[in-house]
Amino acid sequence: MILYSAKGLTSLSQSRELLALAVRETWGLSPLPAIARHERGKPYFPEHRNLHFNLSHSGDLALCSLDTAPVGVDIQIVKAWRPGLPQRVFSRQELDWLAGQPDLWPAFTLLWTLKEARAKQTGQGLTSSIRDIRVPLPEEGPVQWDGLWFRTWTGPGWAAAVCGNSEPPEKILEKVLDIPTELGAN
């Protein structure tokens, strides 16, 4: 498993540029192979069914993961949500963990990214209550749980998670995309 990230994105299409860069560097495939979607929307390469990827974006951030087995990633900008949302989306155990955290919304976002990553790894998406999606509580380093590997990362104003069959790496490869600037900007 390998993870790539980029920041400073100005359009959603640039997340696909990150995927193309990752696929070229990791698997030597260029141009980016054709992408299709499974019944529930999970993207895949129909011509390379043994190569798996997942992509996420939030604000000006993008994250993608490549592996030879199904993988799911999520990245989220930390923000305040409606106060009652944690009670609607988290289990009792998750709410107890959340209550012990010093800052609600960064902790909420971290736990949310774990649930999104698992939902994306399975290809089921959020077809059932997010409360019912089982994930380990966030902790430092990789965690093997329920037959899958999980890992979380945080940075200034963001949180990210991955879920897959392979042990996640410690570091995310940060890439700079060729992002055009507005004409006349200095």
PyMOL commands that set and color helices and strands:
alter all, ss='L'
color gray80, all
select helices_A, chain A and resi 13-27+85-89+92-99+104-122+130-132
alter helices_A, ss='H'
color red, helices_A
select strands_A, chain A and resi 2-7+36-37+43-44+52-58+61-67+71-77+143-145+148-155+158-164+173-175
alter strands_A, ss='S'
color yellow, strands_A
deselect
rebuild
show_as cartoon
